[in-house]
Amino acid sequence: MKSRSFHLLLFTLFVPLSLCVRSTTMRITKKTSQIQKSMSPTRKPASSSLYLLALIVLFSSCVELARNRQGLAEQTKDEVLRQLVPDKRDLVFEPELSFVGGDQILLTGYSENPQITDTLIQALNQLGFSVSDSVNVLPLQKFVATKALVRLSVANVKAKPSHSSELVTQFLLGHRVRILDEQRGWYRVRGLDNYLGWIEKDAVHIMSTQDVLVWNSAAKAMIDEETVARTKAGDVAFDVSKGGVVMQGSRKNGLQEIILADGRRGWIPANALIQIEEWQKNQIKQLQADLVLSDAKELLGRPYVWGGTSMRGLDCSGFTKTVFLQNGWMLPRDASQQVETGIEVASDTTEFMSLQPGDLIFFGRKETPTQKQRIVHVGIALGNGRMIHCAGSVNIESLIAGEPDYNSYRARTFVTAKRLIGLENEQGFNWLTEASFDL
């Protein structure tokens, strides 16, 4: 057993063992003695074999100890995430732990908040780990000063940088995005509503300094209907969707020239858009129930699309978000976020008579002593126990038993209602101004 292969094996076993056991020699000697005593005198192996056997036994226990330590570090990371980043839709914090030997950890991944990274490192240090910080701070340095706008009528935003990934939301033409990171043909971005996701690079126009000056100083308009922009010759130049923002050019014979951030030009009917300045004057910085419900009913029959927030298709919260956007207010993206806006409306679950037109109605699971509240659906109250919402398609249903269009499932899963009509900015949603679309 004095061969070179034996010494290599011994070295391979001994190095990791010594990292996790301080009294290695003493313990090996003790284990060797125990093995010798347990064996028949006539069948005792060479001392080198006993030493190797003892090493293997101790190495196995050491591996288990190392696994437990690694598990403790992972649990610590998960707890920091749970406490400081309870909603991953709000902040990028994706730490990865690599165990490089003993209590040495290489910390990699991505973080928008270096303070949270420091908190995790301090927590691991308290447990006796030595941490090397190689976390990528977002936005990446190359994107810190980057200005960008959506260049497509409707841009799909995915959970991961892949075409097969889940659609989480959509961003509209001319809406700004903050680029944080890139992978292959995708950008990780934060949208005008602060929602995070991955968007194809071709859907975004990176603005030059001159582009920014032109965009910020231009008279901008919001698209008010689905249409296509055409060249002077009548050919299709590009399509536009309601809610998109463009620059205005000249007007002629009932047609308005529109200009995109990337320089493309086209003509659309002049009544298919409204100047943002005029749009703001019409809103008087306060939601009006009749306008909210009118815009909601204009969407009747539109199909349900998971992750949709455009005229091409909407999910439940995409529907409410789109309706309020048309009225100058930026709601959070998801139903579970929208429930944090407004003020709560005390509602009975039989007549729903306390609900006023324009109130947001939320459905899911109520909080109990053993489980948290869970919001999975949202609609807009019409009054008299009726609501308009997007489920399958945008439709109107009743929450009152006995009505022809009564939806017993929605009535049974009603959780709460929130009032936004008549409230101001401090209630969790923001009034949009022309500056909201500047860079």
LINPE-V680695 format. One record per backbone hydrogen bond with DSSP energy under -1.0 kcal/mol. CO is the residue of the C=O (numbers start at 1). NH is the residue of the N-H. E is the energy in kcal/mol with one decimal. If there is no record, write none. Layout:
BEGIN
co:nh:e
CO:NH:E
CO:NH:E
END
This chain:
BEGIN
co:nh:e
3:7:-1.7
4:8:-2.1
5:9:-2.2
6:10:-2.6
7:11:-2.3
8:12:-2.4
9:13:-2.1
10:14:-2.4
11:15:-2.1
13:17:-1.3
14:18:-2.5
17:21:-1.4
23:27:-2.2
24:28:-2.7
25:29:-2.5
26:30:-2.0
27:31:-2.7
28:32:-2.9
29:33:-2.3
30:34:-2.1
31:35:-2.2
32:36:-2.5
33:37:-2.2
34:38:-1.4
36:39:-1.0
40:43:-1.9
46:50:-1.8
47:51:-2.4
48:52:-2.0
49:53:-2.5
50:54:-2.5
51:55:-2.0
52:56:-2.3
53:57:-2.2
54:58:-2.6
55:59:-2.9
56:60:-2.0
57:61:-1.5
58:62:-2.4
59:63:-2.6
60:64:-1.7
61:65:-1.9
62:66:-2.7
63:67:-2.5
64:68:-2.1
65:69:-2.2
66:70:-2.6
67:71:-2.5
68:72:-2.1
69:73:-2.1
70:74:-2.4
71:75:-2.4
72:76:-2.1
73:77:-2.2
74:78:-2.4
75:79:-2.2
76:80:-2.2
77:81:-2.3
78:82:-2.4
79:83:-2.4
80:84:-2.8
81:85:-2.1
87:90:-1.9
92:112:-2.7
94:110:-1.1
96:108:-2.5
98:106:-3.2
101:104:-2.2
103:130:-2.7
104:100:-1.8
105:132:-2.8
106:98:-1.9
107:134:-3.2
108:96:-2.5
109:136:-2.7
110:94:-3.5
111:138:-2.9
113:117:-1.5
114:118:-2.5
115:119:-2.0
116:120:-2.1
117:121:-2.3
118:122:-2.6
119:123:-2.1
120:124:-2.2
121:125:-2.5
122:126:-2.0
124:129:-2.2
125:128:-1.9
130:105:-2.9
132:107:-2.9
136:111:-2.2
140:143:-2.5
141:144:-1.1
143:146:-1.1
147:207:-2.9
148:177:-1.9
149:205:-3.0
150:174:-2.5
153:173:-1.5
155:171:-2.3
157:168:-2.6
157:169:-1.4
158:198:-3.0
160:162:-2.7
162:165:-1.2
166:159:-2.2
169:157:-2.5
171:155:-3.1
172:175:-2.0
173:245:-2.8
175:150:-2.1
178:190:-1.9
180:140:-2.4
181:188:-2.4
183:186:-2.3
185:201:-2.6
186:183:-2.1
187:199:-2.8
188:180:-3.3
188:181:-1.2
189:197:-1.7
190:178:-2.8
191:194:-2.3
195:191:-2.6
197:189:-3.0
198:158:-3.3
199:187:-2.9
200:203:-1.7
201:204:-1.7
203:151:-2.6
205:149:-1.8
208:212:-2.3
209:213:-1.8
210:214:-2.5
211:215:-2.8
212:216:-2.7
213:217:-1.5
214:218:-1.0
219:248:-2.1
220:276:-1.9
221:246:-2.5
222:274:-2.2
223:243:-2.5
227:240:-2.5
229:237:-3.4
229:238:-1.4
230:267:-2.3
231:234:-1.7
235:231:-2.9
238:229:-3.4
240:227:-1.6
241:244:-2.2
244:223:-2.9
246:221:-2.6
247:259:-2.7
250:257:-3.0
252:255:-2.0
254:270:-2.7
255:252:-2.6
256:268:-2.2
257:249:-3.3
258:266:-1.8
259:247:-2.6
260:263:-2.1
264:260:-2.8
266:258:-3.1
267:230:-2.1
268:256:-3.2
269:272:-2.2
272:224:-3.5
274:222:-3.0
275:279:-3.0
276:280:-2.6
277:281:-1.6
278:282:-1.8
280:284:-1.1
283:286:-1.5
288:292:-2.3
289:293:-2.8
290:294:-1.9
291:295:-2.3
292:296:-2.1
293:297:-2.5
294:298:-1.3
296:299:-1.3
297:300:-1.5
299:302:-2.4
302:394:-1.9
303:314:-2.2
305:308:-2.8
308:315:-2.1
310:313:-1.5
313:310:-1.7
314:305:-1.6
315:319:-2.2
316:320:-1.6
317:321:-2.5
318:322:-2.2
319:323:-2.3
320:324:-2.2
321:325:-2.0
322:326:-2.0
324:329:-2.9
325:328:-2.0
328:432:-2.9
330:430:-1.2
334:337:-1.3
334:338:-2.8
335:339:-1.7
337:340:-1.6
338:341:-1.9
343:419:-3.0
352:355:-1.1
356:359:-2.2
359:381:-3.2
360:418:-2.6
361:379:-2.1
362:415:-2.9
362:416:-1.1
363:376:-2.8
363:377:-1.4
365:374:-2.5
371:368:-2.6
374:365:-2.9
377:363:-2.5
379:361:-2.7
380:388:-2.6
381:358:-2.8
383:386:-1.5
385:399:-3.0
386:382:-2.9
387:397:-2.3
388:380:-2.7
389:395:-2.8
391:393:-1.0
392:304:-2.0
393:391:-2.2
394:301:-2.5
395:389:-2.3
397:387:-2.8
398:407:-2.6
400:403:-1.7
403:406:-1.8
405:398:-2.2
407:411:-2.1
408:412:-2.3
409:413:-1.7
413:364:-2.8
416:362:-3.1
417:345:-2.4
418:360:-2.6
419:343:-1.6
420:423:-2.2
424:427:-1.7
425:428:-1.2
427:342:-2.2
430:330:-2.4
433:436:-1.2
434:437:-1.4
435:438:-1.4
END
